[in-house]
Amino acid sequence: MSPTEQLLTSVQMARFVAQGFLRLDGVVPQELNDDAIAALSREGIPEVPYGTPLAGAFAEDTFIHRLLALPAVAGALESLVGPHPTVDHHAVHVREPHEGNAQALHADAIIDVRPDAFDVQLMYYPHEVTPDMGGTLSVPGSHLRRVNETDIGRVQNLRGQTRLTCPAGTVVLVHHGIWHGGRRNDTERRRYMYKLRFNPTVPQVRLWDTSDLHDPAVTEELSTAFPWYEQATARLEIHNRVLLWRALTGDDTFDIGYWVTRVRNRPALRSHA
């Protein structure tokens, strides 16, 4: 099956723009999960220099190559970052049994404030993650609210935050700016998560299946509010989403509630001819 047969829809892309992540629950077969756990626990992962083209980054016999070749994963990545991305970095995150502490809430590499491009981080969970195993905490809709790394680390809880529980073989694709942190593991078993960040090499414009681009559900997704928003901050987030959606679609007329059209009205710059 070609990866392009499982490109994301416009509604799914709008959900990603609003929430900052996309979950693919249980998409990895158990045999591959078993191979991944064996590699993560014994062999580790190969070194990959920053900027390596994805096509040549991982040998075909590695679990990583096989993971990225899965149609659902490949199609989602092509929709988000396009063909031929490069590898930024990758890492294995391990939460030890009864570790007793959690990672502070943070955003990765937040010096990256590009308005017309974004990197995607793939988070792969090769085994089931139960509530007692902690999981990755994230704050839906936080990815366009720029903060400096761990400036939000003092925050313990936010209304509407999610703590990932999932079946084995789950892949989560996140915008590089989402607020997140690993929770403590209160079980007897190690918890593994493999993370891989992708850099696009083409303009991220209409890379997905756009046949439903004008579906009213697109605007509904982009208008989603989250419990940690206050009224004024909700307007800010919708404004930022509209800017990103305009960049992704190449449509400078799209708007919600007139927010962007209003603030981009610059009469002094209009020609008087």
Salt bridges, closest charged atoms under 4 A:
ASP25 OD2 - ARG23 NH2 2.75
ASP35 OD2 - ARG66 NH1 3.02
ASP88 OD1 - HIS89 ND1 2.74
ASP88 OD2 - ARG197 NE 3.96
GLU96 OE2 - ARG190 NH2 2.94
GLU99 OE1 - ARG95 NE 3.19
ASP108 OD1 - HIS106 NE2 3.28
ASP108 OD2 - HIS180 NE2 3.49
ASP108 OD2 - LYS195 NZ 3.61
ASP112 OD2 - ARG114 NH2 2.66
ASP112 OD2 - HIS176 NE2 3.70
ASP112 OD2 - ARG197 NH2 3.53
ASP119 OD1 - ARG114 NH2 2.98
ASP119 OD2 - ARG197 NH2 2.91
ASP186 OD2 - ARG184 NE 3.16
GLU188 OE2 - HIS98 NE2 3.00
GLU221 OE2 - ARG15 NH2 2.98
GLU237 OE2 - ARG145 NH2 2.49
